[in-house]
């Protein structure tokens, strides 16, 4: 994104010119130093081992409902240098009544 000048587009879109107090964050004629960010981004791709966590809920189809939980898990996995794998489980698929739909019931309990 840096090579595509995203930082300039953001600066211009937010009208961050030399007269505002944030201009030092993205200087007009300087490229931002994203070295530390690039190292962290590459590290995320190589984390081992994988931690697998199931999120059981009523509205798992609407993952935005669990955004804060998901972000917290992601930050925790970064802190311990583990790859995060989230399994979404619909709570209704765990109930006795769901046995009629064997596939969903068995997948939920797997």
Helices and strands as residue ranges (DSSP letters): H 6-13, H 35-46, E 50-57, G 63-66, H 67-79, E 83-90, G 91-94, G 96-100, H 102-109
